[in-house]
Amino acid sequence: MKKENDDMLAEYDFSGKKGVRGKYTKAYKSGHSVRIYDGDKLVSDNYFAAIEPDVSAYFPDSKAVNKALRQIISIVRPKPHTAQK
């Protein structure tokens, strides 16, 4: 039953529908991309990787994770040289 002061449009009525709990859990945990479009133009494209709890305990936020990974990359693999003109 729809309330009179409800701002939800009729096409968003989910009464009688049942969701499936955990339907995308496995895919989400393996990493996912979020793409944001403005019309046909791609505005943002980000990939998110899942970090397990024992690892995430060492990092306060994603900025700290990226900083640590960049430090490891600089040790393991030198930056490729660009061709000089």
C-alpha positions as CSV (number, residue, x, y, z in Angstrom):
1,M,0.0,0.0,0.0
2,K,1.4,3.4,-1.0
3,K,1.5,6.2,1.6
4,E,0.1,9.6,0.5
5,N,3.3,11.4,1.5
6,D,5.6,8.8,-0.1
7,D,8.0,10.4,-2.7
8,M,8.8,7.1,-4.3
9,L,7.5,6.7,-7.9
10,A,5.1,3.9,-8.8
11,E,7.8,2.2,-11.0
12,Y,9.9,1.8,-7.8
13,D,7.3,-0.2,-6.0
14,F,9.0,-3.4,-4.8
15,S,6.1,-4.8,-2.8
16,G,5.7,-8.5,-3.6
17,K,9.3,-8.8,-4.6
18,K,11.9,-10.7,-2.7
19,G,15.7,-10.0,-2.9
20,V,18.3,-12.7,-2.8
21,R,20.7,-12.2,0.1
22,G,24.4,-12.5,-0.9
23,K,23.6,-12.8,-4.6
24,Y,26.7,-10.8,-5.6
25,T,28.9,-11.4,-2.6
26,K,31.5,-13.6,-4.4
27,A,31.8,-11.3,-7.3
28,Y,32.1,-8.2,-5.0
29,K,34.8,-9.8,-2.9
30,S,36.9,-10.6,-6.0
31,G,37.0,-6.9,-6.9
32,H,34.7,-4.6,-8.8
33,S,34.7,-1.6,-11.0
34,V,32.5,1.5,-10.7
35,R,32.0,3.6,-13.8
36,I,30.2,6.9,-13.7
37,Y,28.7,8.4,-16.9
38,D,27.4,11.8,-17.8
39,G,25.3,11.0,-20.8
40,D,27.6,9.0,-23.1
41,K,30.8,10.4,-21.6
42,L,32.7,8.3,-19.0
43,V,33.4,10.7,-16.1
44,S,35.1,8.2,-13.6
45,D,36.3,4.7,-13.8
46,N,37.6,3.1,-10.6
47,Y,38.6,-0.4,-9.7
48,F,38.1,-1.6,-6.1
49,A,40.0,-4.6,-4.7
50,A,38.9,-6.4,-1.6
51,I,41.4,-6.4,1.3
52,E,41.1,-9.1,3.9
53,P,40.6,-8.1,7.5
54,D,44.0,-9.2,8.7
55,V,45.6,-6.9,6.1
56,S,43.2,-4.0,6.4
57,A,44.0,-3.8,10.2
58,Y,47.3,-2.1,9.2
59,F,45.8,0.6,7.0
60,P,43.5,3.4,8.1
61,D,42.2,4.2,4.6
62,S,42.7,3.5,0.9
63,K,45.3,6.3,0.6
64,A,47.5,4.5,3.0
65,V,47.1,1.2,1.1
66,N,48.0,2.9,-2.2
67,K,51.1,4.6,-0.6
68,A,52.3,1.2,0.7
69,L,51.7,-0.5,-2.6
70,R,53.5,2.3,-4.5
71,Q,56.5,1.9,-2.2
72,I,56.6,-1.9,-2.9
73,I,56.3,-1.3,-6.6
74,S,59.3,1.1,-6.5
75,I,61.4,-1.5,-4.8
76,V,60.4,-4.5,-6.9
77,R,60.2,-3.0,-10.3
78,P,62.0,0.1,-11.5
79,K,59.9,2.6,-13.4
80,P,60.0,2.1,-17.1
81,H,62.2,4.6,-19.0
82,T,60.4,6.8,-21.5
83,A,61.9,7.4,-25.0
84,Q,63.8,10.7,-25.3
85,K,63.2,13.0,-28.2
